Amino acid sequence: MIAFISGIPVKIRVRHDTLRMAEINFLCVLKKLRSKRLAPVMIKQITRRAHLENVWQAAFTAGVLLPTPVATCQYWHRSLNPKKLINIGFSRLSESMTMSQTIKLDKLPDSTSTPGLRKMQLSDVPAVGRLLKSYLKHFVLVPDFNDSEVEHWLLPKENVVDSFVVESPVTHEITDFFSFYMLPSAVLGSQEYSTLKAAYSFYNVSTKTPLVQLMNDALIIAKQNDFDVFNALDIMENGSFRKELKFGESYAQLHYYLYNYGLTNALEPSELGDNISLVKSMVSIRIFGIILK
């Protein structure tokens, strides 16, 4: 294989317009061929195939700056295993801190604090869907989920995604939930470590439990499951818990793009409610998938 591109059919709401779009999830070209302009060929081909399905708009994200993003977001990192992160060069030890001080600073409680917190089950899909749809009404650029899509994207899958709900001990109503997905990375040049295990904040809805408390429990669960770092973009309401939960700003940015759909002004990260474009490893339906061999 020398090149690959994939996309999935989605419904995206942009302000008051709900459109059928192709959400482009992955584009890769063999490193030694990246100067041969294969990427435009792949993009043109997936555009043609989307048009055959009567899909005329697309959404995608990229770490590189292209003309012209509808929004630019910042990554933030919360260290869960600071010693490993420093040893592999992911982060640096502050000049004013020792390793033991850094480990103590980033230490999390041993157990969660929210009553009724448990892993999401199949029977929770309708309630989680209602919470999510109500929450996403507050944002400008969002996916339009139905229950089958909520099940596909959020129901826990081993080594892919984890979701937890808060069930009221009194009414048994689902009042809150959080989710994160997993993207491991290979560690190069280290004799001690081979993999960096990263969790990425996905969708989080808080109606009864304070969001800071909910996300602190997410960090604790990620730590219990041996994740090294917990990442979040500054989209939705993620900015409200960064400081208190000791997230550090990354140098990395992510740009959001819309194809064949214009916006008068760029959006603020807090106006975005679309996290699907980020989930490279979770896509199981690739109706527009193209492989060059």
Legacy VTK file of the C-alpha trace (Angstrom):
# vtk DataFile Version 3.0
C-alpha trace
ASCII
DATASET POLYDATA
POINTS 293 float
0.000 0.000 0.000
1.379 3.424 -0.914
-1.566 5.683 -0.044
-4.892 5.545 1.791
-7.835 7.873 2.442
-11.178 7.222 4.134
-14.341 9.049 5.015
-17.690 8.347 6.621
-21.172 9.759 5.931
-22.359 12.087 8.696
-24.961 14.725 9.382
-23.375 17.976 10.552
-25.239 21.005 11.851
-23.590 24.328 11.072
-25.573 27.021 12.879
-29.136 26.326 11.646
-28.247 24.199 8.606
-28.083 20.409 8.932
-26.182 18.882 6.012
-25.121 15.450 4.819
-21.335 15.543 4.702
-18.373 13.269 4.222
-16.162 13.407 7.276
-12.619 12.630 6.168
-10.925 10.609 8.880
-7.573 9.513 7.593
-5.161 10.388 4.795
-1.690 8.888 4.576
0.961 8.576 1.861
4.141 6.503 1.952
6.884 8.803 3.228
9.205 8.461 0.233
6.357 9.380 -2.147
5.065 12.472 -0.346
6.735 14.799 -2.848
4.897 13.151 -5.779
1.569 14.962 -5.144
-0.368 11.805 -4.431
-2.449 13.511 -1.726
-4.371 15.731 -4.221
-5.092 12.631 -6.313
-6.521 10.818 -3.290
-8.582 13.836 -2.248
-9.954 14.279 -5.767
-10.923 10.615 -5.919
-12.708 10.572 -2.569
-14.514 13.779 -3.578
-15.720 12.073 -6.762
-16.976 9.077 -4.808
-18.766 11.284 -2.297
-20.484 13.117 -5.175
-21.725 9.764 -6.492
-23.509 9.364 -3.137
-25.039 12.849 -3.543
-22.780 14.255 -0.801
-21.449 17.704 -1.706
-19.877 19.014 1.510
-17.132 17.622 3.724
-15.543 18.215 7.121
-11.995 17.396 8.139
-9.237 18.361 10.531
-5.495 18.726 10.064
-2.475 19.653 12.110
-1.109 21.712 9.209
-2.433 25.133 8.292
-4.261 25.121 4.946
-6.492 27.751 3.341
-8.764 28.404 5.224
-9.726 26.887 8.599
-13.137 27.580 10.119
-11.536 27.221 13.559
-8.149 26.609 15.159
-7.902 24.740 18.453
-5.165 24.108 20.974
-4.215 20.783 22.524
-3.807 20.554 26.305
-2.140 17.688 28.188
-2.599 16.368 31.705
0.289 14.181 32.888
-0.767 10.895 34.460
2.665 9.231 34.436
5.050 12.208 34.597
8.205 10.157 35.106
7.640 8.204 31.887
6.607 11.324 29.947
9.797 13.108 30.978
12.021 10.090 30.297
10.741 9.682 26.734
10.938 13.422 25.995
7.178 14.034 25.787
7.478 16.687 28.493
10.294 18.360 30.402
11.187 18.621 34.051
10.783 22.177 35.282
14.029 23.846 36.386
12.512 24.586 39.791
11.147 21.054 40.369
12.667 17.676 41.138
11.218 14.466 39.721
9.709 13.494 43.084
8.092 16.939 43.410
6.644 16.650 39.920
5.223 13.191 40.645
3.683 14.481 43.873
2.217 17.530 42.092
0.496 15.365 39.458
-0.700 12.681 41.888
-4.408 11.871 41.695
-6.737 10.369 44.338
-6.942 6.591 44.425
-10.705 6.478 43.847
-13.441 8.512 42.177
-15.723 10.810 44.181
-19.005 10.912 42.220
-21.828 8.741 43.633
-23.520 6.573 41.006
-20.597 6.656 38.565
-20.393 3.496 36.452
-19.428 2.294 32.989
-21.933 2.997 30.225
-24.110 0.063 29.139
-26.172 -0.602 26.010
-29.369 0.238 27.900
-27.967 3.727 28.603
-27.806 4.696 24.910
-31.191 6.519 24.729
-30.503 8.518 27.916
-26.948 9.399 26.865
-28.267 10.365 23.423
-30.813 12.750 24.970
-28.159 14.352 27.173
-25.747 14.730 24.272
-28.289 16.170 21.828
-29.493 18.693 24.394
-25.908 19.706 25.218
-24.801 20.093 21.582
-27.572 22.631 20.937
-25.304 25.198 22.607
-22.632 24.967 19.883
-22.330 26.114 16.270
-20.606 23.190 14.509
-21.796 19.789 15.764
-22.652 16.279 14.576
-26.341 15.392 14.454
-26.375 12.036 16.288
-29.097 9.409 16.288
-29.163 6.604 18.855
-27.378 4.096 16.626
-24.518 6.582 16.172
-24.406 7.259 19.925
-24.062 3.511 20.401
-21.358 3.253 17.732
-19.245 6.145 18.958
-19.721 6.054 22.735
-20.539 2.526 23.892
-17.328 1.201 25.508
-15.080 -0.848 23.239
-11.870 -2.341 24.568
-8.784 -0.363 23.513
-10.956 2.057 21.526
-13.335 4.136 23.668
-14.557 4.249 27.249
-17.667 6.030 28.552
-19.006 6.409 32.075
-22.400 7.632 33.233
-23.672 9.021 36.524
-26.878 7.313 37.609
-28.860 8.971 40.392
-29.038 6.566 43.361
-32.558 7.879 44.088
-34.283 8.251 40.698
-31.930 6.026 38.620
-31.872 8.807 36.027
-28.712 9.263 33.956
-27.652 12.817 34.796
-24.074 13.126 33.492
-21.483 11.262 31.461
-17.915 11.527 30.233
-15.979 9.648 27.572
-12.484 9.336 26.210
-10.890 7.394 23.393
-7.488 5.747 23.158
-4.672 6.423 20.708
-1.392 4.690 21.586
1.832 5.891 19.965
5.130 4.129 19.392
8.037 5.471 21.451
11.251 5.713 19.441
14.750 5.787 20.852
13.886 4.460 24.314
15.168 1.178 25.692
12.761 1.296 28.630
9.440 2.137 26.915
7.920 1.103 23.588
4.437 2.658 23.740
2.861 5.912 24.916
-0.709 5.254 26.044
-2.788 8.409 25.529
-6.434 9.094 26.378
-8.293 11.856 24.519
-11.301 13.645 25.953
-14.316 12.901 23.737
-17.814 14.031 24.793
-18.626 15.117 28.354
-22.016 16.332 29.612
-22.597 17.674 33.104
-26.084 18.547 34.374
-25.952 17.637 38.095
-22.297 16.882 38.809
-19.825 19.801 38.487
-17.788 19.374 35.310
-14.482 19.747 37.188
-15.444 16.884 39.509
-16.621 14.760 36.584
-13.390 15.267 34.638
-11.247 14.669 37.712
-12.939 11.269 37.953
-12.145 10.743 34.248
-8.457 11.393 35.003
-8.539 8.958 37.931
-10.097 6.206 35.794
-7.599 6.827 32.985
-4.747 6.600 35.502
-6.203 3.361 36.922
-6.152 1.953 33.386
-2.446 2.752 32.963
-2.757 5.719 30.614
0.280 7.989 30.562
-1.369 11.242 29.506
-4.878 12.655 29.129
-5.322 15.061 26.202
-8.073 17.565 25.477
-8.743 20.245 22.901
-10.061 23.629 24.017
-13.433 22.953 22.334
-16.888 22.912 23.952
-16.478 23.630 27.686
-13.067 22.005 28.064
-11.509 25.346 28.944
-13.442 25.433 32.221
-11.477 22.612 33.874
-7.966 23.006 32.392
-6.436 25.156 35.107
-7.911 23.452 38.159
-7.067 19.965 36.877
-3.473 20.948 35.962
-3.587 20.636 32.191
-0.570 22.104 30.429
-0.715 23.846 27.060
0.781 21.960 24.126
2.601 23.440 21.161
0.267 21.434 18.883
-2.794 22.918 17.213
-5.638 21.349 15.268
-7.403 23.152 12.425
-11.000 22.476 11.406
-12.044 22.765 7.753
-15.298 22.639 5.798
-15.298 21.818 2.078
-17.837 23.565 -0.155
-19.452 25.406 2.738
-18.608 28.976 3.671
-18.733 30.772 7.000
-18.552 34.565 7.212
-16.306 34.520 10.279
-14.021 31.930 11.858
-15.395 30.153 14.913
-13.984 30.208 18.415
-12.926 26.791 19.782
-15.670 27.055 22.410
-18.250 27.168 19.578
-17.206 23.738 18.307
-18.995 20.566 19.339
-17.517 18.222 16.715
-14.999 15.715 18.042
-15.613 12.930 15.510
-13.006 14.125 12.994
-10.315 13.381 15.560
-11.090 9.731 16.068
-8.801 8.133 13.510
-8.770 4.637 15.012
-12.481 4.227 15.656
-13.907 4.343 12.155
-15.445 1.003 11.219
-17.529 2.089 8.202
-15.501 3.408 5.242
-17.929 3.777 2.370
-15.530 6.121 0.566
-12.314 4.222 1.359
-9.589 4.231 -1.289
-6.298 2.336 -1.281
-3.477 2.674 -3.796
-1.115 -0.283 -4.106
LINES 1 294
293 0 1 2 3 4 5 6 7 8 9 10 11 12 13 14 15 16 17 18 19 20 21 22 23 24 25 26 27 28 29 30 31 32 33 34 35 36 37 38 39 40 41 42 43 44 45 46 47 48 49 50 51 52 53 54 55 56 57 58 59 60 61 62 63 64 65 66 67 68 69 70 71 72 73 74 75 76 77 78 79 80 81 82 83 84 85 86 87 88 89 90 91 92 93 94 95 96 97 98 99 100 101 102 103 104 105 106 107 108 109 110 111 112 113 114 115 116 117 118 119 120 121 122 123 124 125 126 127 128 129 130 131 132 133 134 135 136 137 138 139 140 141 142 143 144 145 146 147 148 149 150 151 152 153 154 155 156 157 158 159 160 161 162 163 164 165 166 167 168 169 170 171 172 173 174 175 176 177 178 179 180 181 182 183 184 185 186 187 188 189 190 191 192 193 194 195 196 197 198 199 200 201 202 203 204 205 206 207 208 209 210 211 212 213 214 215 216 217 218 219 220 221 222 223 224 225 226 227 228 229 230 231 232 233 234 235 236 237 238 239 240 241 242 243 244 245 246 247 248 249 250 251 252 253 254 255 256 257 258 259 260 261 262 263 264 265 266 267 268 269 270 271 272 273 274 275 276 277 278 279 280 281 282 283 284 285 286 287 288 289 290 291 292
